[in-house]
Amino acid sequence: MRTIDWVDGAIELVDQTALPDRCDLLRIGTVDELVGAIRRLAVRGAPALGVAGALGVALAVRDEPDPVKAAARLRAARPTAVNLAWAVDAALGHLDGGFEAVLAHALRIRDDDIAACRAMGERGADLVRELTGRDRVRIMTVCNTGGLAAVERGTALGVVQTLHERGQLTEALALETRPLLQGARLTAWELGRMGAPYRLVADSAGPFLLARGYADAVLIGADRIAADGDTANKIGSYALALGAQRAGVPFVVVAPESTLDPATPTGAAIEIEERDEEEVLGVRGVRLAPEGARAANPAFDVTPHDLVTAIVTERRVIRPDLGERP
């Protein structure tokens, strides 16, 4: 199953807000529809957002009177994940060739993502065995980094899938990922579909379970990796990195080369998306907090590079713990 694709002149994508109850396909025919889908997280995950951005530029070139202005709306739909802006800009670079050239480039980005995820899965699984020295491993992860966050297979969860296919996965421990529960709703759904053994973990329990030896490695994805290796990812990643360092557990970031952003010097320069308070004050439309309560809702945090053991891309392994930088 592909999370996002170009089908008969429009974008088709899995509506991730409906999972795990339903697996609905949305057909997106305009830039404004795509911007709305991105903002409400019907499509999410840095690699998937990149593909969405490139395909959205194709829609803009075909249908919009000012495709550059339309592409700017698309580029700004979510600020933290660099893949969205990168892919929009890359597709705009083929504007002189018209719709067919832009679409062809967008489809190359799609195909490159599929190949990159498979390569990251293989390289990441090899690295996990090297770092842990174990034939079978227990992996902890946060948010959703599987095929739903890409086109197929995914990044960090793609490594978990490869480990499972090799018979090397003892168990995956997935943090539920408050406030929108991407771990409970999406990662659990994907782990179940692949037949991998897993358990859900409350976000706040993750570091303590690492201290008690429940996992051999932590794998996360990334929405932007700064030039020094600081990594922006789903909120909760920083706490896991601190817990992993204290427990002596490898902390591995898995992301495509397109997520590395040399124009951002450090994590301090990464814009962190602040989402609606209502996401924290309730769950899936059911309010839990008392009336009048306020909330802070950063969608991402930044893990400093000195807490990162390794960064795995489709091309290489970077070792911040050994002084290497992207």
N, C-alpha and C positions, 0 to 999 in steps of 0.2 A: 504494500500500500504506500502511495506517495502522499505526503502531507500537503503538498502544493504542486500544481502543474498547470500547463497551458493546454486547454482542450477546446477545440472548435471555436477559436476566436475569443476566448475568455479565460480568466483564471479560475481554476477550481481548487478549493482548499477545504481541509477538514476544519469544521467549527469546533475549536478546542474548548469553548465555553459550554458545550453540550455534553462533553465527556465527563464521567464514564457512562452516563445514563443512555446516551445515544451517540452514534457516530454519523453525524450529518455532514453532507457536502454542501458548501456554499459556492455559488457561481457568481463571480465578480466581473462586472462588465465596464465599470467606470473607476476613475481615480478616486473620486469621493467615496465610493463604496469600499475601496481598498483601504483608504485612510481610516474610515470608520472601523473596519475589521481589525486593523492593526491596533488602534487605540483601545478597543474593547477586548483585545487579546484573543480574538477568534483565530488569529495566526500570531505566533510568538516563537521565541527562540532565535538567537542571533543568526544562524545560517539560513533558517526559513525566512526571516525578515529580509535578508539580502536577496534571496530569490524573488520574494514578493516585490521588493523595491525595483529590481530590474524589469520584471514583467509589468509592473505598474507604469514604468516609463514607456514601454511599448504601447500600453493603452493610451497614455497621454499623447504620444506622437500620432497615433491613429485618429483620435477623437477630439482632442482639445485644441481650441484656437491658439492658445499659448502653452505649448507643451513644457517649456522651461519653468514657467510659473506653476503649472500643475505639479511638475516634478519636485519643486521646492516644498509644496505642501506635503508631499509624500515623504520627502527627506526629513522633515521636521516632526513626523508623526510620533516618533519615540526617540529621545535624545541620547540615551546612554549607549545603546548597541551600535557600534561603529559600522557593522556590516550593512545596515540599511542605507546609511549615507554613502558608504563606499560603492555599493552596487548601483545606486541611483546615479552617482557621478560617472561610474564606468559605462553605464548604458547611454547616458547623455553624450559621452564621447563619440558615439556612432550616429549622432543626430543627422549629420550631413548625408548619411546613406539612406535616410528615411525609415519608415516603419519596418520594412523587411530586415534591414541591417540591425536595427535596435532589437528586434525580436530574436534574431539569430544570436546576438550577443547574450541576451537574457537566457536563452536556452543553453548556451555554453556555460553560463554561471550555474544553472541548474545541474547540468551534467558534471561539471567540475565538483560541485558539492557532493554528489553521490559518490564519486571516486574518492574524494578527500575523506569522507566519513569512513569508508571501508579501510583506507590506509591508516587513519588514526586508530581505528579499532585494533588492527594488527600490531601497529607500533606500540600502542598503549598497553596491550595485553603482554607483549614481550617485556616492556619496562616494568610492569607490576611484578612479574615473576623475578626479574633481576633485583628490584628493590627489596622485595620481601623474602626472597630465597625459598618460597613455598610453591609446591605443585598445585595446591588448591587454596583459594583465598576468599576472605570475606571483605566485601567492599561497602563503604558508606558513601552516600551521595545526597545532594540536596537539589531541589527543584526538578525540572524535567529537561533532560539533555539527550533524549532518544530521537527516534525518527520523527516524532511530532515537533521537535525543535529544529529539524533540518528538512530534507526531502525524504531520505531513507536512513535508517540505522541510527544516525546521530553522532554525538561527540563522546562525552563521558559515558553515557549509557550504551553507546556503541561499543566501547571497550568492554563493558560488563557483558554485552551480548556475545562478543567474541570469546571472552573467557568462558561463558556458559557453553558455547558451541564447541569449545576445545575440551570440555569436561573439567575445567579448572576453577569453577565458581562453586564455593560452598554455600554462600548466601549473600544476597544484597540487602543492605539496610538503607531504606529510603526515608529521609526526613519528610514529614508531611508538608512542610513549606507554607507556613502562614504568611499572609492572610488569605491567599487565593488557593492554597492547597494543591499546587501543581504536582507535588510529590504524591499526595494521597489520591488525587483524581487521575493524573496523567501517567506518572512514572509507574505506579502500581498497575495501571491498566496495561502498559506496555510490557512490564515484567511478566504479568500473567499471560499475555498473548505469546511471549517467547518461551513460556514454560520454565522460567528461572525461579529458583527458591528465593523468597524475599519476606521481609517483615517491615512494617511501617514503624517509624519512630517519631515521637513528639520532638519538635525542633530543639527545645531546651534540654532534651535528654542526650543529644548527640555527643557533646564533649565529654559528659560523664561516662557514657558507654565506651568511648575511645579509651578513657583512663582505665576502664575495667577490662580492656582487651577484646572487645566485641568485634573489632574490625582490624584488618591487616593493612588497609590503605584507604584513603579518602580520594575520590575522584569527583571533580566538579567541571562544569563548562565555564565559559566566559563570554561576556558581552563586549568587553573592550580590554585589551592588554596594553598598558602604557610602555613607553620606550625602556623604562627601567625594570619592567616585569611586574609592576603593581597590576592587580587584576580586579576588574569590576565584574561582579556576578550577583546572582540573586541574594537578597538579604538573608543572612544566616550563614553565609560562606565564611565570613571573617571569624565568627565564633568557632566554626569547625576547624579552621586553620590554627587558631590558638590552642584548641584542645588537642589537635594532632601533634603540634610541636611539643606540648607538655608530655604527651604519651609516647613520643618517639615514633609516630606513625607517618609514613610518607603521605604528603599532600600534593596531589597531581592535578594540574589544570589541563584540560583537553579542549582544543579549539583550533579552527582552521587558520591558516596564515592571514586570511582577510580580517581576522579579529585583532591582529597585532597592529597597533596604531603608533608609528614612529613620530607622528606629529603631536602626540600627547606625551610630555616629558615624564610625568609622574602621575600617580593615582589622584593626587590632590587637584589635578586639572580636569578630572573626569566629571562631567555634569551628571548628577544623580537624580533620576526621575522621582518626583514626589507625586504619588497617586492619591486618589480621592479618599478622604477619611472614612467614608462608609465601608470601604473594604475591610477595615480593621474593626469597626464598631459592630459588625455583624458577619454572618456567614451565608453566602448564596441567597441574599435577599432577606434573611431572618435576622433582625436586630438583636444583639446580645447585651450591649452596653446600655446603661440608663440614659434617658433623654437628657440632653445637655452635655453629655460627655464629648470630649474632643480627642483627636488621635493624630499622631505623626505616622506617616506611611511612606518611608523611603522604599522604593522597589528594589534597590540594589545596595550593596556595600562594596568596599574596596579592601582587598587583602594585600598587605605590603609584600613586596617580593622576597623579603627575608623569611617569610613564613611558607614560601612555595618551594617544594622539593624539585619539581620538574614541570615544564610546559611541553605538551605533546602536540605537534601539528602534523599535517599530512606529509611534511617534508623532513622533519627533524625533531630531535629532543633537545630542549634547552634546560640547563640545570642551574637555576638561580642559587641553589644551595652550594654550588661550587663556584659561584662568582660570575656565571655566564648571564648575559643579557640578550633580549630579543634583537 
